[in-house]
Amino acid sequence: MFKEYQPTNEAGSDVHGKVSRTDMLAPWTYRSEELTVLELEALFLSDWLLAGHASEIPNSGDYTTFNIGGERAVLIRDEAGRIGAFHNVCRHRGSRVVSADRGHCRRTMVCPFHGWTYHLDGRLKQIPSPGTFDQLEIASNGLIPVELEVWHGFLFIRFRPGGQSLAARLAAVEEKVAHYRLSELRPLGSRRVVELPYNWKLIHDVDNEGYHVPSAHPSLHSLYGKDYRDSLMGDVPISTARVDEDVSSFWSVDHYKKLLPSFDHLPQSEQRVWFYFAVFPNLVFVLYPEMVEFYMTVPVSAGKSLMIGQCFGLQDDRRETRAARYLNQRINEQTAREDENLVLWLQESFATSVYPRDNLSTLEFGVPYFHRQLKMKLPVLGLEMAPRADHLSALTQKMLNGA
């Protein structure tokens, strides 16, 4: 995501000092299964996670689901048009209440195990053979809510409630994103879910710096290599890149530049800009002129991750817009393929005895910035050596308590 070093944030403050060895995570933090469990709890289940967009569940009874780290959520639109988020766990025996990833319930949600039936707003409606239960209270056995925040139409959930709202966290980019009418977006195709054979943090370590772009991503560099910038808006890492009009030797890039139309909803300053911003710990939004994309990582194990992504767009039937969206995806698919080996080779380097950690360019400032964010939330990530087996959880709690 980071394409060029810029030493100050929007207010002009220094965002980093000289990168030292201790700014970077040690190799063990990418290989510990015990640590991955702690990351899921401290970084993912305790923070905002993108579960979808309101346009994906437009009608009463439409639902989508999101699963991570053993937790299961269902987001459903009720008969009044409101969206609710609940643990997808029946209050009887723990079965999934809805079994598909997404779908539609007519008037109620019916658990497929024993037939417990819930209203679309999560309240328990009825159960089979109620007389066989000892003093079971229908009113107190509705589905357990999951914290939900709707941000410009995007549905975010937090399994461990409490803390800063997402709107407050992203307030710094509010004015910038307002032009894109995110709440009016509609899906452009289905969600992409790909399992990758490496640690989730490595994906962001590559994504968070642009020093590698000229050599590793020649087509992307040809698209906007002369005008990419990195900075912070508040505490939100951003990148901006203006698509130039130079002739490109890459077919998709050259045609994208020529065919990209203008858009009435964007000011002139944004007409040919690709705008990236990150939502810690695992999500990146990309606001293109012709559409919007997100991609995010989900840990499966220390050496396995899911990459989840989807594109959305405003209603626009122009041929030029359809062509620009197609060409955009070709460019990004090529970039993703080029990144695959980079991430894998980084992961391999952790097994060597000479893994380097203190030779970073200022163009790579996004990597230590990300690592500092991680260590603030989970201080054990700052340890140079892996703690002994089964000691990590207790040590984490001790460090969080300041002991």
Backbone hydrogen bonds, N-H to C=O, Kabsch-Sander energy under -0.5 kcal/mol:
donor,donor_aa,acceptor,acceptor_aa,energy
2,F,207,D,-1.1
9,N,13,S,-1.8
10,E,232,L,-1.9
12,G,9,N,-2.0
15,V,7,P,-1.6
23,D,20,S,-1.4
24,M,20,S,-0.7
24,M,21,R,-0.9
26,A,381,L,-0.5
29,T,26,A,-1.7
30,Y,27,P,-1.9
31,R,28,W,-1.4
32,S,28,W,-0.9
33,E,31,R,-0.6
36,T,32,S,-1.7
37,V,33,E,-1.6
38,L,34,E,-1.5
39,E,35,L,-2.8
40,L,36,T,-2.2
41,E,37,V,-1.5
42,A,38,L,-3.0
43,L,39,E,-2.7
44,F,39,E,-1.1
44,F,40,L,-0.6
45,L,40,L,-3.4
46,S,41,E,-0.6
47,D,44,F,-1.7
49,L,157,I,-2.6
51,A,49,L,-0.5
51,A,155,L,-3.3
52,G,155,L,-1.0
54,A,153,G,-3.1
56,E,53,H,-2.2
57,I,54,A,-1.4
61,G,77,R,-3.3
62,D,59,N,-2.4
63,Y,103,G,-2.5
64,T,75,L,-2.3
65,T,101,D,-1.5
66,F,73,A,-2.0
68,I,71,E,-2.1
71,E,68,I,-2.6
73,A,66,F,-2.0
74,V,86,F,-2.9
75,L,64,T,-3.2
76,I,84,G,-2.3
77,R,62,D,-2.1
78,D,76,I,-0.5
78,D,82,R,-3.2
81,G,78,D,-1.8
84,G,76,I,-2.7
84,G,82,R,-0.5
86,F,74,V,-2.5
87,H,144,I,-3.1
88,N,72,R,-2.1
89,V,87,H,-2.3
90,C,95,S,-3.2
94,G,90,C,-1.1
103,G,63,Y,-1.9
105,C,61,G,-2.5
109,M,118,Y,-2.9
110,V,108,T,-0.5
111,C,109,M,-0.5
111,C,116,W,-3.1
115,G,111,C,-1.5
117,T,126,Q,-2.6
118,Y,109,M,-3.4
119,H,123,R,-3.5
120,L,107,R,-0.6
122,G,119,H,-1.9
125,K,117,T,-3.0
126,Q,117,T,-1.4
132,T,129,S,-1.9
133,F,130,P,-1.6
135,Q,133,F,-1.0
138,I,136,L,-0.7
140,S,137,E,-0.6
141,N,138,I,-1.5
143,L,122,G,-2.8
146,V,85,A,-2.4
147,E,158,R,-1.1
149,E,156,F,-2.7
151,W,149,E,-0.7
151,W,154,F,-2.8
152,H,150,V,-0.6
154,F,151,W,-2.3
155,L,52,G,-3.2
156,F,149,E,-2.6
156,F,154,F,-0.7
157,I,49,L,-2.5
158,R,147,E,-1.9
160,R,45,L,-2.1
169,R,165,S,-1.8
170,L,166,L,-2.3
171,A,168,A,-1.0
173,V,170,L,-1.4
174,E,171,A,-1.1
177,V,173,V,-2.6
178,A,174,E,-1.6
179,H,175,E,-0.5
179,H,176,K,-0.7
180,Y,177,V,-1.9
181,R,178,A,-1.2
184,E,181,R,-1.7
185,L,182,L,-1.5
186,R,313,G,-2.0
188,L,311,C,-2.9
189,G,187,P,-0.6
192,R,309,G,-3.3
194,V,307,M,-2.5
196,L,305,S,-3.5
198,Y,196,L,-1.1
202,L,199,N,-0.8
203,I,199,N,-0.8
204,H,200,W,-1.0
205,D,201,K,-2.2
206,V,202,L,-1.9
207,D,203,I,-2.0
208,N,204,H,-2.4
209,E,206,V,-1.1
210,G,363,L,-1.1
213,V,210,G,-1.3
216,A,212,H,-3.1
217,H,213,V,-2.5
221,H,217,H,-2.5
222,S,218,P,-2.0
223,L,219,S,-1.3
224,Y,220,L,-1.8
225,G,221,H,-2.5
227,D,224,Y,-1.8
229,R,240,T,-2.7
230,D,4,E,-0.7
231,S,238,I,-1.9
233,M,236,V,-2.6
234,G,232,L,-0.6
236,V,233,M,-2.2
238,I,231,S,-2.6
239,S,276,Y,-2.1
240,T,229,R,-2.3
241,A,274,W,-1.8
242,R,227,D,-0.7
243,V,241,A,-0.5
243,V,272,R,-3.6
244,D,223,L,-1.6
251,W,249,S,-0.6
254,D,250,F,-3.0
255,H,251,W,-2.3
256,Y,252,S,-2.2
257,K,253,V,-2.4
258,K,254,D,-1.7
259,L,255,H,-2.5
260,L,256,Y,-2.0
266,L,263,F,-1.5
270,E,267,P,-1.9
271,Q,268,Q,-1.1
273,V,270,E,-1.3
274,W,241,A,-3.2
275,F,273,V,-0.6
275,F,287,L,-2.0
276,Y,239,S,-3.0
276,Y,274,W,-0.5
277,F,285,F,-2.2
278,A,237,P,-2.0
279,V,283,L,-2.8
280,F,278,A,-0.5
282,N,279,V,-0.6
283,L,279,V,-1.9
284,V,295,Y,-2.3
285,F,277,F,-2.8
286,V,293,E,-3.2
287,L,275,F,-3.4
288,Y,286,V,-0.8
288,Y,291,M,-2.1
292,V,312,F,-3.0
293,E,286,V,-2.6
294,F,310,Q,-2.1
295,Y,284,V,-2.0
296,M,308,I,-2.6
297,T,282,N,-1.6
298,V,306,L,-2.0
300,V,301,S,-0.6
300,V,304,K,-2.6
301,S,304,K,-2.2
304,K,301,S,-1.2
305,S,196,L,-2.4
306,L,298,V,-2.8
307,M,194,V,-2.9
308,I,296,M,-3.0
308,I,306,L,-0.5
309,G,192,R,-2.2
310,Q,294,F,-1.8
312,F,292,V,-3.2
313,G,186,R,-2.6
322,R,318,R,-2.1
323,A,319,R,-2.5
324,A,320,E,-2.5
325,R,321,T,-2.4
326,Y,322,R,-2.0
327,L,323,A,-2.8
328,N,324,A,-2.5
329,Q,325,R,-1.9
330,R,326,Y,-1.8
331,I,327,L,-2.3
332,N,328,N,-2.5
333,E,329,Q,-2.4
334,Q,330,R,-1.9
335,T,331,I,-2.0
336,A,332,N,-2.4
337,R,333,E,-2.0
338,E,334,Q,-2.1
339,D,335,T,-1.7
340,E,336,A,-1.2
341,N,337,R,-0.7
342,L,338,E,-0.7
343,V,339,D,-2.4
344,L,340,E,-2.1
345,W,341,N,-2.9
346,L,342,L,-1.9
347,Q,343,V,-2.3
348,E,344,L,-2.2
349,S,345,W,-1.6
350,F,346,L,-0.7
350,F,347,Q,-1.0
351,A,348,E,-1.6
352,T,349,S,-1.3
364,E,361,S,-1.9
365,F,362,T,-1.3
367,V,364,E,-1.8
369,Y,365,F,-1.7
370,F,366,G,-2.0
371,H,367,V,-2.2
372,R,368,P,-2.4
373,Q,369,Y,-1.9
374,L,370,F,-2.1
375,K,371,H,-2.3
376,M,372,R,-1.8
377,K,373,Q,-1.5
378,L,374,L,-2.4
381,L,378,L,-2.3
382,G,379,P,-2.4
383,L,380,V,-1.7
391,H,388,R,-1.8
395,L,391,H,-2.1
396,T,392,L,-2.5
397,Q,393,S,-2.0
398,K,394,A,-2.1
399,M,395,L,-2.4
400,L,396,T,-2.5
401,N,397,Q,-1.7
402,G,399,M,-1.1
403,A,398,K,-2.3
